[in-house]
Amino acid sequence: MSNWSKEKVTNEIERLESCLESIEDAEIRVLAKARYLECKSFEVIGEENHMDRRTVSRKLEKYFRQE
């Protein structure tokens, strides 16, 4: 049985949303929300944002590496 209660999961999601909302770069914020909140693949995110999946991956990796 999992130690994660519904309340704990909800709190973690809210923390993640808050963190992602604090990203100042609008493009990175959109990409990060799609990846980490909506659990979309790099391919789907790329299609939705008119870029290659590798570009999405690299942009997120670069942003989070520097933070």
Secondary structure per residue as TSV (DSSP state, phi and psi in degrees):
chain	resnum	aa	ss	phi	psi
A	1	M	-	360.0	141.1
A	2	S	-	-77.5	147.0
A	3	N	S	-86.1	1.8
A	4	W	-	-90.0	110.2
A	5	S	-	-81.8	164.0
A	6	K	H	-58.5	-39.2
A	7	E	H	-65.1	-42.0
A	8	K	H	-65.4	-42.0
A	9	V	H	-63.0	-45.2
A	10	T	H	-59.6	-42.9
A	11	N	H	-63.4	-41.3
A	12	E	H	-66.4	-39.5
A	13	I	H	-63.8	-42.7
A	14	E	H	-63.1	-38.9
A	15	R	H	-63.3	-43.4
A	16	L	H	-64.0	-45.1
A	17	E	H	-58.5	-43.6
A	18	S	H	-62.8	-43.8
A	19	C	H	-61.0	-46.8
A	20	L	H	-67.3	-35.4
A	21	E	H	-64.6	-24.6
A	22	S	T	-80.3	-6.0
A	23	I	-	-70.8	119.6
A	24	E	-	-73.7	-34.2
A	25	D	-	-74.4	112.7
A	26	A	H	-59.7	-41.3
A	27	E	H	-64.0	-46.1
A	28	I	H	-63.4	-40.6
A	29	R	H	-59.5	-44.4
A	30	V	H	-63.1	-46.2
A	31	L	H	-64.2	-43.8
A	32	A	H	-66.1	-41.1
A	33	K	H	-62.3	-43.4
A	34	A	H	-62.2	-40.5
A	35	R	H	-75.4	-49.4
A	36	Y	H	-96.9	-21.9
A	37	L	T	-99.7	-42.1
A	38	E	S	-93.1	-6.6
A	39	C	-	57.0	37.0
A	40	K	-	-83.8	151.7
A	41	S	-	-75.1	160.8
A	42	F	H	-59.8	-35.7
A	43	E	H	-63.5	-47.6
A	44	V	H	-64.5	-44.0
A	45	I	H	-61.0	-42.9
A	46	G	H	-60.5	-45.7
A	47	E	H	-60.0	-44.1
A	48	E	H	-67.7	-25.9
A	49	N	T	-113.0	13.6
A	50	H	T	56.7	48.2
A	51	M	S	-146.7	161.7
A	52	D	-	-69.5	148.9
A	53	R	H	-58.1	-34.9
A	54	R	H	-67.7	-33.2
A	55	T	H	-65.0	-43.5
A	56	V	H	-59.0	-50.1
A	57	S	H	-58.9	-46.1
A	58	R	H	-65.8	-41.4
A	59	K	H	-61.9	-45.4
A	60	L	H	-67.0	-43.3
A	61	E	H	-60.5	-46.2
A	62	K	H	-61.7	-45.2
A	63	Y	H	-61.7	-50.2
A	64	F	H	-74.0	-23.0
A	65	R	H	-69.4	-37.9
A	66	Q	H	-80.8	-19.9
A	67	E	-	-75.1	360.0
